[in-house]
Amino acid sequence: MRRGAKTFLGLSALAMLASCSTSSPSHSVLNQPNSGWSLVFQDEFNGHGRPDPEKWISQEYNRKQNADGPDGWWLRDNVNLTGWGQLEISATRIPNRNPDEDDDPYDYASGMVSTEGKFETTFGRFEARMKLPQDPGWWMAFWLFADEVHHVDGSGEDGTEIDIIEAFGWTDKIGYALHWDGYDEYHKTQNKRDFRPGIRSGWHVFALEWTETEYTWFVDGEQVWQSSAGGVSKVPLWVKLSGEISTHSSVAHKWWSNMPEDKRLPDRFLVDWVRVYEKEKP
Protein backbone atom coordinates (compact mmCIF):
# COMPACT_ATOMS: atom_id res chain seq x y z
CA MET A 1 0.00 0.00 0.00
CA ARG A 2 1.30 3.46 -0.84
CA ARG A 3 2.29 5.59 2.16
CA GLY A 4 -0.21 8.31 1.27
CA ALA A 5 -3.05 5.82 1.01
CA LYS A 6 -2.13 4.32 4.39
CA THR A 7 -2.06 7.78 6.01
CA PHE A 8 -5.44 8.62 4.52
CA LEU A 9 -6.96 5.38 5.77
CA GLY A 10 -5.49 5.95 9.22
CA LEU A 11 -6.95 9.45 9.44
CA SER A 12 -10.28 8.19 8.15
CA ALA A 13 -10.35 5.47 10.80
CA LEU A 14 -9.62 8.01 13.54
CA ALA A 15 -12.34 10.29 12.25
CA MET A 16 -14.82 7.43 12.26
CA LEU A 17 -13.79 6.50 15.80
CA ALA A 18 -14.30 10.04 16.99
CA SER A 19 -17.66 10.20 15.25
CA CYS A 20 -18.80 6.97 16.89
CA SER A 21 -17.71 8.14 20.32
CA THR A 22 -19.36 11.54 20.21
CA SER A 23 -22.65 10.43 18.66
CA SER A 24 -25.87 10.72 20.63
CA PRO A 25 -25.65 8.68 23.88
CA SER A 26 -28.85 6.75 23.25
CA HIS A 27 -30.50 4.62 25.93
CA SER A 28 -29.25 6.84 28.76
CA VAL A 29 -31.66 8.45 31.20
CA LEU A 30 -29.66 11.63 30.60
CA ASN A 31 -31.62 11.94 27.35
CA GLN A 32 -35.01 11.46 28.97
CA PRO A 33 -36.64 14.66 30.24
CA ASN A 34 -38.24 14.37 33.67
CA SER A 35 -36.83 10.88 34.10
CA GLY A 36 -36.89 11.11 37.89
CA TRP A 37 -33.13 10.52 38.13
CA SER A 38 -30.39 12.95 39.21
CA LEU A 39 -26.81 12.58 37.97
CA VAL A 40 -24.37 12.03 40.89
CA PHE A 41 -21.25 10.72 39.10
CA GLN A 42 -19.97 10.78 35.54
CA ASP A 43 -16.84 10.52 33.46
CA GLU A 44 -16.74 11.24 29.71
CA PHE A 45 -13.06 10.15 29.53
CA ASN A 46 -11.80 13.22 27.72
CA GLY A 47 -8.08 13.88 27.37
CA HIS A 48 -4.95 11.74 27.18
CA GLY A 49 -2.93 9.59 29.56
CA ARG A 50 -4.32 8.10 32.73
CA PRO A 51 -7.95 8.26 33.87
CA ASP A 52 -8.86 11.12 36.21
CA PRO A 53 -7.18 10.29 39.58
CA GLU A 54 -9.91 12.22 41.37
CA LYS A 55 -12.39 9.59 40.15
CA TRP A 56 -10.48 6.34 39.54
CA ILE A 57 -7.75 4.11 40.90
CA SER A 58 -5.91 1.38 38.95
CA GLN A 59 -4.61 -1.61 40.88
CA GLU A 60 -1.51 -3.45 39.69
CA TYR A 61 -0.75 -7.04 40.71
CA ASN A 62 -0.69 -10.66 39.57
CA ARG A 63 -4.43 -11.06 39.20
CA LYS A 64 -4.55 -14.66 37.90
CA GLN A 65 -1.55 -16.68 39.02
CA ASN A 66 -0.77 -19.99 37.36
CA ALA A 67 2.02 -22.19 38.67
CA ASP A 68 1.96 -24.22 35.45
CA GLY A 69 1.77 -21.47 32.84
CA PRO A 70 1.66 -17.75 32.08
CA ASP A 71 0.11 -15.49 34.70
CA GLY A 72 -2.54 -12.84 34.06
CA TRP A 73 -1.60 -9.42 35.45
CA TRP A 74 -3.44 -6.19 36.05
CA LEU A 75 -1.13 -3.38 34.91
CA ARG A 76 -1.63 0.38 34.92
CA ASP A 77 0.00 0.59 31.49
CA ASN A 78 -2.98 -1.31 30.07
CA VAL A 79 -5.42 1.43 31.09
CA ASN A 80 -5.37 4.70 29.16
CA LEU A 81 -7.46 7.48 27.67
CA THR A 82 -7.45 7.38 23.86
CA GLY A 83 -7.57 11.14 23.28
CA TRP A 84 -10.85 10.62 21.42
CA GLY A 85 -13.10 10.60 24.46
CA GLN A 86 -12.81 6.97 25.54
CA LEU A 87 -11.23 4.84 28.21
CA GLU A 88 -9.27 1.94 26.74
CA ILE A 89 -8.50 -1.26 28.67
CA SER A 90 -6.24 -3.51 26.62
CA ALA A 91 -5.11 -7.13 26.70
CA THR A 92 -1.48 -7.81 25.78
CA ARG A 93 1.15 -10.52 25.88
CA ILE A 94 4.13 -9.35 27.93
CA PRO A 95 7.56 -10.61 29.04
CA ASN A 96 7.51 -12.82 32.13
CA ARG A 97 7.18 -10.40 35.07
CA ASN A 98 8.18 -12.80 37.84
CA PRO A 99 11.13 -14.90 36.53
CA ASP A 100 12.30 -15.45 40.12
CA GLU A 101 9.09 -17.43 40.74
CA ASP A 102 8.55 -19.33 37.47
CA ASP A 103 10.09 -19.87 34.04
CA ASP A 104 7.09 -18.93 31.90
CA PRO A 105 8.04 -17.92 28.35
CA TYR A 106 5.78 -14.88 28.75
CA ASP A 107 2.81 -13.55 30.74
CA TYR A 108 -0.43 -11.76 29.88
CA ALA A 109 -1.75 -8.42 31.06
CA SER A 110 -4.94 -6.44 31.18
CA GLY A 111 -6.11 -3.71 33.53
CA MET A 112 -8.82 -2.23 35.68
CA VAL A 113 -10.17 0.97 37.15
CA SER A 114 -12.47 1.44 40.11
CA THR A 115 -13.96 4.26 42.13
CA GLU A 116 -12.88 2.63 45.41
CA GLY A 117 -12.11 5.40 47.91
CA LYS A 118 -13.41 7.99 45.43
CA PHE A 119 -17.11 7.29 44.92
CA GLU A 120 -19.49 4.67 46.25
CA THR A 121 -23.22 4.67 46.74
CA THR A 122 -26.19 2.58 47.77
CA PHE A 123 -28.97 2.19 45.19
CA GLY A 124 -29.25 4.08 41.90
CA ARG A 125 -28.91 3.63 38.18
CA PHE A 126 -25.50 2.75 36.73
CA GLU A 127 -24.78 3.13 33.01
CA ALA A 128 -21.81 2.69 30.67
CA ARG A 129 -21.55 2.99 26.90
CA MET A 130 -19.00 0.48 25.64
CA LYS A 131 -17.51 -1.31 22.65
CA LEU A 132 -16.73 -4.92 23.57
CA PRO A 133 -13.56 -6.97 22.94
CA GLN A 134 -13.12 -9.03 19.77
CA ASP A 135 -10.35 -11.57 20.36
CA PRO A 136 -10.54 -14.87 22.26
CA GLY A 137 -8.71 -15.52 25.48
CA TRP A 138 -10.02 -12.75 27.72
CA TRP A 139 -13.13 -10.95 28.84
CA MET A 140 -14.33 -7.69 30.35
CA ALA A 141 -16.66 -6.70 33.18
CA PHE A 142 -18.60 -3.65 34.32
CA TRP A 143 -19.47 -4.35 37.95
CA LEU A 144 -20.11 -3.07 41.47
CA PHE A 145 -18.15 -4.26 44.49
CA ALA A 146 -17.20 -3.65 48.13
CA ASP A 147 -15.14 -5.52 50.70
CA GLU A 148 -18.32 -6.47 52.53
CA VAL A 149 -19.03 -9.00 49.74
CA HIS A 150 -16.64 -11.29 51.63
CA HIS A 151 -18.89 -11.30 54.71
CA VAL A 152 -20.74 -14.57 55.28
CA ASP A 153 -24.13 -14.42 56.97
CA GLY A 154 -26.42 -16.26 54.55
CA SER A 155 -27.62 -13.03 52.97
CA GLY A 156 -26.48 -10.65 50.27
CA GLU A 157 -27.86 -7.68 52.18
CA ASP A 158 -24.49 -7.02 53.82
CA GLY A 159 -22.73 -6.87 50.45
CA THR A 160 -23.23 -8.32 46.99
CA GLU A 161 -21.00 -8.24 43.92
CA ILE A 162 -23.23 -7.05 41.07
CA ASP A 163 -22.01 -7.86 37.56
CA ILE A 164 -23.82 -5.43 35.29
CA ILE A 165 -22.21 -7.02 32.23
CA GLU A 166 -19.57 -9.63 31.53
CA ALA A 167 -18.62 -9.98 27.87
CA PHE A 168 -16.16 -12.14 26.04
CA GLY A 169 -13.92 -11.80 23.00
CA TRP A 170 -15.07 -15.00 21.32
CA THR A 171 -18.85 -15.19 21.69
CA ASP A 172 -21.97 -13.03 21.49
CA LYS A 173 -23.16 -14.56 24.76
CA ILE A 174 -22.95 -12.09 27.65
CA GLY A 175 -23.69 -12.48 31.34
CA TYR A 176 -25.25 -10.73 34.33
CA ALA A 177 -24.64 -12.03 37.85
CA LEU A 178 -24.87 -11.63 41.62
CA HIS A 179 -22.32 -13.04 44.10
CA TRP A 180 -22.56 -12.95 47.90
CA ASP A 181 -21.26 -14.68 51.05
CA GLY A 182 -17.67 -14.54 49.86
CA TYR A 183 -16.00 -16.70 47.22
CA ASP A 184 -15.12 -19.85 49.13
CA GLU A 185 -17.24 -22.68 50.51
CA TYR A 186 -20.20 -20.43 51.42
CA HIS A 187 -20.23 -18.59 48.12
CA LYS A 188 -23.66 -18.12 46.57
CA THR A 189 -24.53 -16.81 43.15
CA GLN A 190 -27.32 -16.27 40.68
CA ASN A 191 -26.71 -15.40 37.06
CA LYS A 192 -28.20 -15.19 33.62
CA ARG A 193 -26.48 -15.86 30.29
CA ASP A 194 -27.86 -13.95 27.36
CA PHE A 195 -27.09 -14.65 23.68
CA ARG A 196 -27.33 -11.37 21.76
CA PRO A 197 -26.16 -11.69 18.13
CA GLY A 198 -24.00 -8.75 17.06
CA ILE A 199 -23.38 -7.47 20.60
CA ARG A 200 -19.61 -7.29 19.96
CA SER A 201 -20.15 -4.90 17.05
CA GLY A 202 -20.52 -1.18 17.61
CA TRP A 203 -21.41 0.72 20.78
CA HIS A 204 -23.92 -0.46 23.37
CA VAL A 205 -25.29 0.95 26.63
CA PHE A 206 -25.39 -1.41 29.63
CA ALA A 207 -27.32 -0.32 32.71
CA LEU A 208 -28.46 -1.50 36.13
CA GLU A 209 -31.17 -0.10 38.37
CA TRP A 210 -30.61 -1.04 42.02
CA THR A 211 -33.45 -0.30 44.43
CA GLU A 212 -34.20 -1.33 48.00
CA THR A 213 -36.11 -4.37 46.74
CA GLU A 214 -34.57 -5.56 43.45
CA TYR A 215 -31.96 -5.28 40.72
CA THR A 216 -32.95 -4.69 37.08
CA TRP A 217 -30.60 -4.98 34.09
CA PHE A 218 -30.88 -3.22 30.72
CA VAL A 219 -29.07 -3.51 27.38
CA ASP A 220 -29.63 -0.64 24.94
CA GLY A 221 -32.73 0.38 26.88
CA GLU A 222 -34.28 -3.10 26.88
CA GLN A 223 -34.92 -4.78 30.23
CA VAL A 224 -33.09 -8.12 30.14
CA TRP A 225 -33.19 -9.47 33.72
CA GLN A 226 -34.52 -8.80 37.20
CA SER A 227 -33.54 -10.39 40.49
CA SER A 228 -33.51 -9.96 44.26
CA ALA A 229 -31.57 -13.16 44.95
CA GLY A 230 -29.98 -13.41 48.36
CA GLY A 231 -31.62 -10.22 49.54
CA VAL A 232 -30.73 -6.89 47.97
CA SER A 233 -27.46 -5.31 49.13
CA LYS A 234 -27.90 -2.45 51.57
CA VAL A 235 -24.25 -1.33 51.71
CA PRO A 236 -22.48 1.15 49.40
CA LEU A 237 -20.65 -0.31 46.42
CA TRP A 238 -18.05 1.18 44.09
CA VAL A 239 -17.86 0.98 40.29
CA LYS A 240 -15.32 -1.23 38.51
CA LEU A 241 -14.31 -1.74 34.88
CA SER A 242 -11.85 -4.54 34.21
CA GLY A 243 -10.33 -7.00 31.79
CA GLU A 244 -9.45 -10.53 32.85
CA ILE A 245 -7.02 -13.17 31.53
CA SER A 246 -6.38 -16.60 33.03
CA THR A 247 -4.48 -19.58 31.63
CA HIS A 248 -5.20 -21.85 34.59
CA SER A 249 -6.79 -25.08 33.37
CA SER A 250 -9.29 -25.18 36.25
CA VAL A 251 -10.58 -21.75 35.27
CA ALA A 252 -10.36 -21.88 31.48
CA HIS A 253 -13.77 -23.44 31.00
CA LYS A 254 -16.64 -22.30 28.83
CA TRP A 255 -16.67 -18.83 30.42
CA TRP A 256 -12.96 -18.44 29.83
CA SER A 257 -11.11 -19.24 26.66
CA ASN A 258 -7.60 -20.60 26.45
CA MET A 259 -5.35 -18.00 24.89
CA PRO A 260 -4.99 -18.93 21.20
CA GLU A 261 -1.58 -19.71 19.80
CA ASP A 262 -2.00 -17.39 16.82
CA LYS A 263 -1.09 -14.46 19.10
CA ARG A 264 -3.88 -12.13 17.98
CA LEU A 265 -3.32 -9.80 20.91
CA PRO A 266 -3.26 -6.91 21.61
CA ASP A 267 -6.99 -6.37 21.86
CA ARG A 268 -9.05 -3.83 23.78
CA PHE A 269 -12.46 -2.73 24.88
CA LEU A 270 -13.53 0.90 24.95
CA VAL A 271 -15.71 2.84 27.38
CA ASP A 272 -17.27 6.02 26.01
CA TRP A 273 -18.73 7.16 29.32
CA VAL A 274 -19.89 6.07 32.77
CA ARG A 275 -22.82 7.70 34.60
CA VAL A 276 -24.48 7.07 37.93
CA TYR A 277 -27.85 8.48 39.00
CA GLU A 278 -29.85 8.55 42.20
CA LYS A 279 -33.62 8.48 42.31
CA GLU A 280 -35.13 11.89 42.97
CA LYS A 281 -37.29 12.28 46.05
CA PRO A 282 -41.05 12.56 45.33
C-alpha positions as CSV (number, residue, x, y, z in Angstrom):
1,M,0.0,0.0,0.0
2,R,1.3,3.5,-0.8
3,R,2.3,5.6,2.2
4,G,-0.2,8.3,1.3
5,A,-3.0,5.8,1.0
6,K,-2.1,4.3,4.4
7,T,-2.1,7.8,6.0
8,F,-5.4,8.6,4.5
9,L,-7.0,5.4,5.8
10,G,-5.5,6.0,9.2
11,L,-6.9,9.4,9.4
12,S,-10.3,8.2,8.2
13,A,-10.4,5.5,10.8
14,L,-9.6,8.0,13.5
15,A,-12.3,10.3,12.3
16,M,-14.8,7.4,12.3
17,L,-13.8,6.5,15.8
18,A,-14.3,10.0,17.0
19,S,-17.7,10.2,15.2
20,C,-18.8,7.0,16.9
21,S,-17.7,8.1,20.3
22,T,-19.4,11.5,20.2
23,S,-22.6,10.4,18.7
24,S,-25.9,10.7,20.6
25,P,-25.6,8.7,23.9
26,S,-28.9,6.7,23.3
27,H,-30.5,4.6,25.9
28,S,-29.3,6.8,28.8
29,V,-31.7,8.5,31.2
30,L,-29.7,11.6,30.6
31,N,-31.6,11.9,27.3
32,Q,-35.0,11.5,29.0
33,P,-36.6,14.7,30.2
34,N,-38.2,14.4,33.7
35,S,-36.8,10.9,34.1
36,G,-36.9,11.1,37.9
37,W,-33.1,10.5,38.1
38,S,-30.4,12.9,39.2
39,L,-26.8,12.6,38.0
40,V,-24.4,12.0,40.9
41,F,-21.2,10.7,39.1
42,Q,-20.0,10.8,35.5
43,D,-16.8,10.5,33.5
44,E,-16.7,11.2,29.7
45,F,-13.1,10.1,29.5
46,N,-11.8,13.2,27.7
47,G,-8.1,13.9,27.4
48,H,-4.9,11.7,27.2
49,G,-2.9,9.6,29.6
50,R,-4.3,8.1,32.7
51,P,-7.9,8.3,33.9
52,D,-8.9,11.1,36.2
53,P,-7.2,10.3,39.6
54,E,-9.9,12.2,41.4
55,K,-12.4,9.6,40.2
56,W,-10.5,6.3,39.5
57,I,-7.8,4.1,40.9
58,S,-5.9,1.4,38.9
59,Q,-4.6,-1.6,40.9
60,E,-1.5,-3.5,39.7
61,Y,-0.7,-7.0,40.7
62,N,-0.7,-10.7,39.6
63,R,-4.4,-11.1,39.2
64,K,-4.6,-14.7,37.9
65,Q,-1.5,-16.7,39.0
66,N,-0.8,-20.0,37.4
67,A,2.0,-22.2,38.7
68,D,2.0,-24.2,35.4
69,G,1.8,-21.5,32.8
70,P,1.7,-17.8,32.1
71,D,0.1,-15.5,34.7
72,G,-2.5,-12.8,34.1
73,W,-1.6,-9.4,35.4
74,W,-3.4,-6.2,36.0
75,L,-1.1,-3.4,34.9
76,R,-1.6,0.4,34.9
77,D,0.0,0.6,31.5
78,N,-3.0,-1.3,30.1
79,V,-5.4,1.4,31.1
80,N,-5.4,4.7,29.2
81,L,-7.5,7.5,27.7
82,T,-7.5,7.4,23.9
83,G,-7.6,11.1,23.3
84,W,-10.9,10.6,21.4
85,G,-13.1,10.6,24.5
86,Q,-12.8,7.0,25.5
87,L,-11.2,4.8,28.2
88,E,-9.3,1.9,26.7
89,I,-8.5,-1.3,28.7
90,S,-6.2,-3.5,26.6
91,A,-5.1,-7.1,26.7
92,T,-1.5,-7.8,25.8
93,R,1.2,-10.5,25.9
94,I,4.1,-9.3,27.9
95,P,7.6,-10.6,29.0
96,N,7.5,-12.8,32.1
97,R,7.2,-10.4,35.1
98,N,8.2,-12.8,37.8
99,P,11.1,-14.9,36.5
100,D,12.3,-15.4,40.1
101,E,9.1,-17.4,40.7
102,D,8.6,-19.3,37.5
103,D,10.1,-19.9,34.0
104,D,7.1,-18.9,31.9
105,P,8.0,-17.9,28.3
106,Y,5.8,-14.9,28.7
107,D,2.8,-13.6,30.7
108,Y,-0.4,-11.8,29.9
109,A,-1.7,-8.4,31.1
110,S,-4.9,-6.4,31.2
111,G,-6.1,-3.7,33.5
112,M,-8.8,-2.2,35.7
113,V,-10.2,1.0,37.2
114,S,-12.5,1.4,40.1
115,T,-14.0,4.3,42.1
116,E,-12.9,2.6,45.4
117,G,-12.1,5.4,47.9
118,K,-13.4,8.0,45.4
119,F,-17.1,7.3,44.9
120,E,-19.5,4.7,46.2
121,T,-23.2,4.7,46.7
122,T,-26.2,2.6,47.8
123,F,-29.0,2.2,45.2
124,G,-29.2,4.1,41.9
125,R,-28.9,3.6,38.2
126,F,-25.5,2.8,36.7
127,E,-24.8,3.1,33.0
128,A,-21.8,2.7,30.7
129,R,-21.6,3.0,26.9
130,M,-19.0,0.5,25.6
131,K,-17.5,-1.3,22.6
132,L,-16.7,-4.9,23.6
133,P,-13.6,-7.0,22.9
134,Q,-13.1,-9.0,19.8
135,D,-10.4,-11.6,20.4
136,P,-10.5,-14.9,22.3
137,G,-8.7,-15.5,25.5
138,W,-10.0,-12.7,27.7
139,W,-13.1,-10.9,28.8
140,M,-14.3,-7.7,30.3
141,A,-16.7,-6.7,33.2
142,F,-18.6,-3.6,34.3
143,W,-19.5,-4.3,38.0
144,L,-20.1,-3.1,41.5
145,F,-18.2,-4.3,44.5
146,A,-17.2,-3.6,48.1
147,D,-15.1,-5.5,50.7
148,E,-18.3,-6.5,52.5
149,V,-19.0,-9.0,49.7
150,H,-16.6,-11.3,51.6
151,H,-18.9,-11.3,54.7
152,V,-20.7,-14.6,55.3
153,D,-24.1,-14.4,57.0
154,G,-26.4,-16.3,54.6
155,S,-27.6,-13.0,53.0
156,G,-26.5,-10.7,50.3
157,E,-27.9,-7.7,52.2
158,D,-24.5,-7.0,53.8
159,G,-22.7,-6.9,50.5
160,T,-23.2,-8.3,47.0
161,E,-21.0,-8.2,43.9
162,I,-23.2,-7.0,41.1
163,D,-22.0,-7.9,37.6
164,I,-23.8,-5.4,35.3
165,I,-22.2,-7.0,32.2
166,E,-19.6,-9.6,31.5
167,A,-18.6,-10.0,27.9
168,F,-16.2,-12.1,26.0
169,G,-13.9,-11.8,23.0
170,W,-15.1,-15.0,21.3
171,T,-18.9,-15.2,21.7
172,D,-22.0,-13.0,21.5
173,K,-23.2,-14.6,24.8
174,I,-23.0,-12.1,27.6
175,G,-23.7,-12.5,31.3
176,Y,-25.3,-10.7,34.3
177,A,-24.6,-12.0,37.8
178,L,-24.9,-11.6,41.6
179,H,-22.3,-13.0,44.1
180,W,-22.6,-12.9,47.9
181,D,-21.3,-14.7,51.1
182,G,-17.7,-14.5,49.9
183,Y,-16.0,-16.7,47.2
184,D,-15.1,-19.8,49.1
185,E,-17.2,-22.7,50.5
186,Y,-20.2,-20.4,51.4
187,H,-20.2,-18.6,48.1
188,K,-23.7,-18.1,46.6
189,T,-24.5,-16.8,43.2
190,Q,-27.3,-16.3,40.7
191,N,-26.7,-15.4,37.1
192,K,-28.2,-15.2,33.6
193,R,-26.5,-15.9,30.3
194,D,-27.9,-13.9,27.4
195,F,-27.1,-14.7,23.7
196,R,-27.3,-11.4,21.8
197,P,-26.2,-11.7,18.1
198,G,-24.0,-8.8,17.1
199,I,-23.4,-7.5,20.6
200,R,-19.6,-7.3,20.0
201,S,-20.1,-4.9,17.1
202,G,-20.5,-1.2,17.6
203,W,-21.4,0.7,20.8
204,H,-23.9,-0.5,23.4
205,V,-25.3,0.9,26.6
206,F,-25.4,-1.4,29.6
207,A,-27.3,-0.3,32.7
208,L,-28.5,-1.5,36.1
209,E,-31.2,-0.1,38.4
210,W,-30.6,-1.0,42.0
211,T,-33.4,-0.3,44.4
212,E,-34.2,-1.3,48.0
213,T,-36.1,-4.4,46.7
214,E,-34.6,-5.6,43.5
215,Y,-32.0,-5.3,40.7
216,T,-32.9,-4.7,37.1
217,W,-30.6,-5.0,34.1
218,F,-30.9,-3.2,30.7
219,V,-29.1,-3.5,27.4
220,D,-29.6,-0.6,24.9
221,G,-32.7,0.4,26.9
222,E,-34.3,-3.1,26.9
223,Q,-34.9,-4.8,30.2
224,V,-33.1,-8.1,30.1
225,W,-33.2,-9.5,33.7
226,Q,-34.5,-8.8,37.2
227,S,-33.5,-10.4,40.5
228,S,-33.5,-10.0,44.3
229,A,-31.6,-13.2,44.9
230,G,-30.0,-13.4,48.4
231,G,-31.6,-10.2,49.5
232,V,-30.7,-6.9,48.0
233,S,-27.5,-5.3,49.1
234,K,-27.9,-2.5,51.6
235,V,-24.3,-1.3,51.7
236,P,-22.5,1.2,49.4
237,L,-20.6,-0.3,46.4
238,W,-18.1,1.2,44.1
239,V,-17.9,1.0,40.3
240,K,-15.3,-1.2,38.5
241,L,-14.3,-1.7,34.9
242,S,-11.9,-4.5,34.2
243,G,-10.3,-7.0,31.8
244,E,-9.4,-10.5,32.9
245,I,-7.0,-13.2,31.5
246,S,-6.4,-16.6,33.0
247,T,-4.5,-19.6,31.6
248,H,-5.2,-21.8,34.6
249,S,-6.8,-25.1,33.4
250,S,-9.3,-25.2,36.2
251,V,-10.6,-21.8,35.3
252,A,-10.4,-21.9,31.5
253,H,-13.8,-23.4,31.0
254,K,-16.6,-22.3,28.8
255,W,-16.7,-18.8,30.4
256,W,-13.0,-18.4,29.8
257,S,-11.1,-19.2,26.7
258,N,-7.6,-20.6,26.5
259,M,-5.3,-18.0,24.9
260,P,-5.0,-18.9,21.2
261,E,-1.6,-19.7,19.8
262,D,-2.0,-17.4,16.8
263,K,-1.1,-14.5,19.1
264,R,-3.9,-12.1,18.0
265,L,-3.3,-9.8,20.9
266,P,-3.3,-6.9,21.6
267,D,-7.0,-6.4,21.9
268,R,-9.0,-3.8,23.8
269,F,-12.5,-2.7,24.9
270,L,-13.5,0.9,25.0
271,V,-15.7,2.8,27.4
272,D,-17.3,6.0,26.0
273,W,-18.7,7.2,29.3
274,V,-19.9,6.1,32.8
275,R,-22.8,7.7,34.6
276,V,-24.5,7.1,37.9
277,Y,-27.8,8.5,39.0
278,E,-29.8,8.5,42.2
279,K,-33.6,8.5,42.3
280,E,-35.1,11.9,43.0
281,K,-37.3,12.3,46.0
282,P,-41.1,12.6,45.3
